[in-house]
Amino acid sequence: MFNFFKNKKEETKDIKESTSSKKDSAFGFLKNALSKTTNSLVDNVLNVVSGEIPDEFELEDIETMLIKADIGVDYAVELVEKIKSEKIKTAKIKDFLREEFSKVLNIEKDNKLKFEKDKLNIYFVVGVNGAGKTTLIGKLANRFKNQGNKVLLVAGDTFRAAAEEQLDVWSKRAGVDIVREDKADSASLVYRAIDKARCENYNVIIIDSAGRLQNKFNLIEELKKIKNVILKKLQDANLETMLVLDGTQGQNGLSQASVFNEAVDITALAITKMDSTSKGGIVFAIAKELKLPTKLICIGEGIDDIADFDSVEFVNAIFN
């Protein structure tokens, strides 16, 4: 009997150690992936200060480094003004920045993707061409499928054949179903896809969309039309309107977020390519300017390289 309980305790200990090891490994991977952002947002800022308290010239340099890290001009000026007015010592600047960035990400406290097991969950995904939108949809579909959900993809970018074909490839890779129809009206296709999802008991539907910003008016009108169709068919379904941003785009991402948010009321951000950029400060800029929550992050090209965004882990990975 004693040995039984002893074995159980050892087994529990092994599980805890294994879980801890996985968390440490995941954190290490995130930290490594964000190393370029750490360099631009932390190291470069600290390297321009030498005295006990930053002087006027050093404050200007700090502001320049923050702007280069893509947190935005207004936010950079605000932070430097605080450093100056609060007479923050050089040794405390890193802690100050960590605290400020943590506050910004906590403006929108709910970073969890909307999902309810017993409802139809609709994810309307928007973003410019090249942001990694289709790839993210494939990764998200694969994750939902592995969690035991019945998933349907909708190839809503119907006028770009390559987009439909690419999504079709991802549907096969993830082992999920797809609705596509070349040259069809996107809103009509979405209407039929939602009917199919309800009739055939899908509980996750992920809708791709066009991303042709070069003709912004037509794009916005098309997205509004799709969103209106979704809202009419919503009933008791869950809706998440997700904007996919390329993490390497920096301040361009902020302008894109403004355009798409005005058109379709974004409820979630997914940031891609974070492992190949020094512009990770855009996450803070968007949270500060638009109050939009980042909910997913993609680091790597594998089908499993997608994770829920954790603001605490994100800040720790940059500053630790």
C-alpha positions, 0 to 999 in steps of 0.5 A: 500500500505504501509503495502504491502511494509512493509510486503515485507521488513519484508519477505526479512529480514526473508529470509536473516536471514534464509539464514544467519542462515543456513550459520552459522549452516553449518559453525558450523557443519564444524568447529565441524567436523574439530575440530581434525584437529584444535587441531593437526594443530593449538592448538598443534603448539601454545602449544609448544611456551611460549616465545615472540619469539620462540627459536631454541628448540621451532622451532623444536617442531613447525616443529614436530607438523606440520609434525604430522599434515600431511602437509609434511616434506618439507612444515613444514620445509619451514614454520618454516624457515619463522617463524625464518627468519621473526622473527615472534612473538609467538602472530602472529604465528596463523595469519601467518599460516592462511595466508600461508595455505590460499595462498596454497589453492589459488594456484589453484583458481578454486575449483568449480566442472566442470558442464554445464547444456546443455552438457554431464558431465562425472565424472571419479572417481578413488581412492583406495579401502576403500577410500569411492569412491563408497559412494561419487559417490552415494552422488554426484549422489543424489545431481545431481538428486535433481538438476534436472539432468538425471544421469547415474552411471557406475560400472567400477570396474567390477572384484570386485562383491561387488563394483558393488553391492554396487554401485547398492544399491547407485543407487537405494537409489539416484533414478538414473540409472546404467550400470553394467556387471559382469566380463566385460572389464571396458573400453568397458563398459564405451564406451557403457555407454557413447553411452547410455548416449548420445542416452538417453539424460543423462547429468551426467555420473559418472564412478566408477573404480577399486582401487587395489593398491596392483597390481599397474601396472595392475591398472594404465594400466586399468585406462589409458585405461578407460581414453583413451576411455573417451577422444575418446568419449568426443567430446563436453562433460565436463570431470572431473577426480576426485580422492577420498582420505580418509582424515584419511590416512594423508601422504599416501594420498599424495603418492596416489595422485601422483600415480593417477595423473601421470596415469590419470591427476587428475583435482579434489580431493574429501576428505572423512571422514574429520569428523573423522581425525586429519590429515586434513593438507593433504589438504594443503600438496597436494595443495602445492606439486601437485597443485591439487584443492580439490573440494568436501568434505564429512563430515558424512555418510548421503546421503546429507553429501557432499559439495563443498569445500570452501577454505576460509570456510575451513581455517576459520573453522580450525583457528577461 
